[in-house]
Amino acid sequence: MAQVHLRDVVKRYGSLEVVHAINLDIEDGEFVVLVGPSGCGKSTTLRMVAGLEEISGGEIAIGDRVVNDLPPRDRNISMVFQNYALYPHMTVRENLGFSLKIAKRPQAEIDRAVDEAAGILSLVPLLDRKPGALSGGQRQRVAMGRAIVRHPEVFLFDEPLSNLDAKLRTQMRVEIKKLHQKVRSTIVYVTHDQVEAMTLADRIVIMRDGHIEQIGSPLEVFEAPVNTFVATFIGSPPMNLLEGRVQGGTVVLADGTAVPLPPGHRVTEGQAVQLGMRADNIMPVGHALPATGPVAEIDMAVTLTEPLGTETLLFAEMAGVEVQAKMLNPRPVQAGERMRFQIMLDKCHVFDAASGAALRG
């Protein structure tokens, strides 16, 4: 296991700069997830750590070694790809032990490492099968096992679950979390799926256009987003944003509706802002969580409902904008029905309209 340090790391393709002087410190044994939309630079960053892409500037260190000029095989890392990359003519046992065989390790050592990895990932009954006889989830476990046998300092995962269906993705998230708890290795994991990021990470690194927007625990980035990009990218459904202007201790929305200014924000009179509210913080009166702080109430017309069992997702119109709200202990609601909603003000956010930056005090 080892720490990973990125210092002012840059990646250019010709004159096009796709990763812009990023800095990141990953602790020994930490599970860090790089997340962001397609093209944000997360996979390129991972491939630079792996040595599969040359860096154009800056420094990458794994443990106490600067690895800028080291080939992948000398970095003591293992990488798991989304396409499994298994040898179809080999059995699971042969796939697991192949890298050690190439390294000319003693057969007893190979057998011991393969048995250990197979035990960790519940692959023992599958050792004599070939990849064609395995499910997608089983193949991905074999790919992880092939990484484990090398006992690397760092595991790198590049969107390993993107080829699996929704049920298998959920199962494999659990498998990967269990793997980390067992081996306590340093893991750097790339995904575009914010649910994967939230459920797996010790810390999340949110990227956009080759820049790091925010680094923090899943709870930190969810509860205290630094800007509107993070606020709408993290969380499902995304945060509702409404344009308004600060006036006399309120945020006056486009239709003149005045919502009390959420506590803990630094704003100036007349400032153009965006009021951010998650669906969990807008709930119909009588179908809401108990308020723990100040609330505001507003009447809205429901435009659409999505029943989810123990709760219903409501779409309603607020100041000319469609917002999403949660309804607990739901009852049938008809489109067009007007309901009274409570807004939990201490859970709301205020962002500068021009820059998108959070205006917390």
Buried (B, 14 or more C-beta within 10 A) or exposed (E): BBBBBBBEBBBBEEEEBBBBBBEBBBBBBBBBBBBBEEBBBBBBBBBBBBBBBEBBBBEBBBBEBEBBEBEBEEBBBBBBBBEBEBEEEBBBBBBBBBBBEEEEBEEEEBEBBBBBBBEBBEBEEBBEBBBEEBEBBBBBBBBBBBBBBBBBBBBBBBBBBBBBEEEBBBBBBEBBEEBBEEBEBBBBBBBBBBBBBBBBBBBBBBBBBBBBBBBBEBEBBBBBBBBBBBBBBBBEBBBBBBBBBBEEEBBBBEEEBBBBBBEEBEBEEEBEBBBBBBBBBBBBEEBBEEBEEEBBEBEBEBBEBEEEEEBBBBBBEBBEBEBBBBBBEBEEBEEEBEBEBBBBBEBBBBBBBEEBEBBBE
